[in-house]
Amino acid sequence: MNTEIIDTERNASGRYKVEVSRGENVDSVSSEWLSRPDDEPHLSLVDPFAPVEDRADRSRTCTVQNTAIRVEAHRDNSEKLGLVLPDADEPIAPAHWSFGQLSSLVGAPAAYLRQLSAPLLGINLQYGLTSHRAEQIKTIEVADGRTELRAVTGPDYGRIYDHEPVSAVQRIAGYGTADTRWKVPGVLDWSTGIYNPRMDVTKETMTLYASDRDVFLFLVDDLNPIETGWLPEPQPLGRCGFSEITIRHSKYAASRFAESSPAPFIDGIRAAREKIVTRPDDNREDFLRKRGFSEAETGRIVKTVLAEEDRPPESVFDFVQGITAVARSKPQQDARLVMEEKAKGLLEKVS
């Protein structure tokens, strides 16, 4: 959730008050906290790193024809099925996730196949694999006491192993336990609006998760608020920017991840701050009207910046902040998106 700090005076414990109603809800962290089982929260970035790196070391990928896969009964239990891949000596058991992918490949609902007896399931699965048009698939197998088929994807799937994003975060945040500026967030008392950044790290307050197929990491720098603006008394940054990078699992996904960096985002913000587009005597409304904003919107944008910065907007960054604030007040999503696209367009012109 993005929040706006409205009272920056801290008491001896470092607590401060925030006005959550003036921010934007981003509930991905809350949903992870609610849905993760007890064995997935970790107390530091060290805990999840070792097992996910070890899992990658024990994995093997290969590309095969789906028609070359054989379905066999388990040697020790005829009620269990295994898949025999080309050049493999032993059948391997599909994981829950990969079974769903395999079911999709043969065009049958996974929920339906899971209800069948092992012999009937084997017949249906084998028929689907051999009668389906021949195409290459990529498999990943992990040996963990027993070899398990973890994923069945297209041949051009670009895999980013879990330990790679964990390692990337470690380079910035260390262990994630305040050994650097970055740490697990504190706790907000919703009844009072008081945020306490200093809390004991427990599995109940943890925001570092790793399962057998994914990781989710969330850290904050809440002990070092950013000061901005030209007010008589500098204030912490009010509205927090929310930036998201999505990398599709194409064949070049791994190299794109390795080359990704926050530097372009930071450089873009710096350029927006330095790009002065209106001078003291200029008409701010004219600047906005020429860029497609209505008369009512231009007035609200300028007033918003005046209220927050105690001066009229001058830089691209000033205008983008004001536009974003007004967009969030729009009751209709389409109207919000239109304004946010205009703000994005202003940023792109200076990046």
Order of alpha helices (4+ residues) and beta strands (2+ residues): beta-beta-alpha-alpha-beta-beta-beta-beta-alpha-alpha-alpha-beta-beta-alpha-beta-beta-beta-beta-beta-beta-alpha-alpha-alpha-alpha-alpha-alpha
